[in-house]
Amino acid sequence: MSSHSRHSVTDVTLPHLFRPAEIAKALGCSEWWVKEQARRRRIPFTRVGGAYRFTAEHFAEIVCAFEERPPEHHAPAPDVGAAASSRQARPTRRTSTEVRLQAKRPRRAVRRDRALAAA
């Protein structure tokens, strides 16, 4: 009996490590999204040799993490026609705490104004 047969790798069951592309295909998303979520530590992963790898348990946790369930006291969805008519009937009052959004000036206009002021 040799020393290699006692500690053979075939005796140990190693977990299969999935690549980001395989996880992305199973989830129906992009490989970039999977890598980005791992980079931001939003999903579990293993890093082997600088590459992201995922076990079957990681995949199950990812699916559970992004699972959404309806609220327990789920009210029936309103009629589409009723929702459209109720939108038109809403008053357009503004409260004092309401903030009105305003677009930023284009950068080229800001730069032009700075250049004219400096000249």
DAWOVEN-V255762 format. One record per residue. N is the residue number from 1. SS is DSSP state (H for helix, E for strand, C for the rest). OMEGA is omega in radians with two decimals (none if undefined). NEAR is the number of other ideal C-beta (glycine too) atoms within 12 Angstrom. Layout:
BEGIN
N	SS	OMEGA	NEAR
N	SS	OMEGA	NEAR
END
This chain:
BEGIN
1	C	-3.10	7
2	C	-3.12	7
3	H	-3.13	7
4	H	-3.08	10
5	H	-3.13	10
6	H	-3.09	11
7	C	-3.10	11
8	C	3.12	12
9	H	-3.13	10
10	H	3.10	10
11	H	-3.10	10
12	C	3.09	9
13	C	-3.14	8
14	C	3.12	11
15	C	3.08	15
16	C	3.11	15
17	C	-3.13	22
18	E	3.09	29
19	E	3.12	23
20	H	3.14	32
21	H	3.13	20
22	H	3.11	21
23	H	3.14	35
24	H	3.14	25
25	H	-3.14	16
26	H	-3.13	20
27	H	-3.10	24
28	C	3.12	12
29	C	-3.11	21
30	C	3.07	15
31	H	3.12	23
32	H	-3.11	15
33	H	-3.13	23
34	H	-3.14	33
35	H	-3.14	24
36	H	3.11	18
37	H	3.10	27
38	H	-3.14	27
39	H	3.14	15
40	C	3.11	12
41	C	3.11	12
42	C	3.11	16
43	C	3.13	31
44	C	3.14	24
45	C	3.01	29
46	E	3.13	24
47	E	-3.12	17
48	E	3.13	15
49	C	3.13	8
50	C	-3.13	7
51	E	3.10	17
52	E	3.07	33
53	E	-3.05	27
54	E	3.05	35
55	C	3.09	23
56	H	3.10	19
57	H	3.08	18
58	H	-3.13	30
59	H	3.13	30
60	H	3.12	19
61	H	3.12	19
62	H	3.13	29
63	H	-3.14	20
64	H	-3.10	14
65	H	-3.10	16
66	C	3.13	18
67	C	3.07	10
68	C	3.14	8
69	C	3.09	8
70	C	3.10	10
71	C	-3.10	7
72	C	3.13	6
73	C	-3.07	6
74	C	3.09	8
75	C	3.12	8
76	C	-3.13	8
77	C	3.14	9
78	C	3.10	12
79	C	-3.10	10
80	H	3.13	10
81	H	3.13	10
82	H	-3.14	13
83	H	-3.14	13
84	H	-3.13	12
85	H	3.13	12
86	H	3.10	13
87	H	-3.12	13
88	H	-3.06	11
89	H	-3.11	10
90	C	3.09	10
91	C	-3.13	9
92	C	3.11	9
93	C	3.06	7
94	C	3.08	9
95	C	-3.11	9
96	C	-3.12	7
97	C	-3.11	6
98	C	3.14	9
99	C	3.11	8
100	C	-3.14	9
101	C	-3.14	6
102	C	-3.11	6
103	C	3.08	7
104	C	3.07	9
105	C	3.11	12
106	C	-3.11	10
107	H	-3.11	10
108	H	3.12	11
109	H	3.12	13
110	H	3.12	13
111	H	3.14	13
112	H	3.13	14
113	H	3.11	14
114	H	-3.13	13
115	H	3.12	11
116	H	3.13	10
117	H	-3.13	9
118	H	-3.08	8
119	C	none	7
END
